[in-house]
Amino acid sequence: MKKYLPLILVFGTIIISGCVQEAPSGEPGLAMEPTIEIEASVISLSPFDCVERFYRSPENVSLVIEYNATPPYEMVDIAVIKLDKVTVIANPQNRPVNIKEGDTATLRFRYTSRPAQIFKIPAPEGIVSPYGKLDSLTTLVAEVDGNFIYNVESSSFEEEYVTVLPGISIGSKLKANVWSSVESEEPFTVGLGCRKGVEITHPPLLKVYEYKLI
């Protein structure tokens, strides 16, 4: 399996800063969900490090993560945002979209809210893992100079490239594509990976992969 190589890989890839991803690799179920482009202001931020391994179901290949040797094994960061602009850019099932400009919502970052580099690695034959053959595999590799390094191997990638996520803070303004994770008009409590009993006081809960600052 190909791993992050700080110098060799960087010089052999395309680097994209603050890319807004159109469709997340490895989660085909989201392809049927409304894709919503937002511009938003960060009101509050709640980072969380998983220092114990959390094993997901191997039956759902979109949730398989290969862990690095030392913690944090994963980051489960959320942020409360105010929606400044909402645009539905795809809705193949004509499902209702229950967010609008001026609303607040909660973002769940698929990678992290902190500075990160996401190395996209083609795997045209799929990935062989202890879970079986996968279409996509995400690995949190290391922290290097304050940046968290991820490898994302996928059969959907045609070439290697790197997305640089600059990290956010309270007051940041960002633009991103989001997908609904949990729809609710009332506050609720949910488990997010190893982060148990998370109180979502500003529903709905939206999932974001990549973003850019504006």
Secondary structure as GFF3:
##gff-version 3
##sequence-region A 1 214
A	DSSP	alpha_helix	8	11	.	.	.	ID=ss1
A	DSSP	beta_strand	14	17	.	.	.	ID=ss2
A	DSSP	three_ten_helix	28	32	.	.	.	ID=ss3
A	DSSP	beta_strand	35	46	.	.	.	ID=ss4
A	DSSP	beta_strand	49	50	.	.	.	ID=ss5
A	DSSP	three_ten_helix	61	63	.	.	.	ID=ss6
A	DSSP	beta_strand	65	66	.	.	.	ID=ss7
A	DSSP	beta_strand	74	75	.	.	.	ID=ss8
A	DSSP	beta_strand	78	90	.	.	.	ID=ss9
A	DSSP	beta_strand	104	109	.	.	.	ID=ss10
A	DSSP	beta_strand	116	122	.	.	.	ID=ss11
A	DSSP	beta_strand	127	129	.	.	.	ID=ss12
A	DSSP	beta_strand	132	134	.	.	.	ID=ss13
A	DSSP	beta_strand	136	144	.	.	.	ID=ss14
A	DSSP	beta_strand	147	154	.	.	.	ID=ss15
A	DSSP	beta_strand	161	165	.	.	.	ID=ss16
A	DSSP	beta_strand	173	182	.	.	.	ID=ss17
A	DSSP	beta_strand	188	192	.	.	.	ID=ss18
A	DSSP	beta_strand	195	200	.	.	.	ID=ss19
A	DSSP	beta_strand	205	213	.	.	.	ID=ss20
###
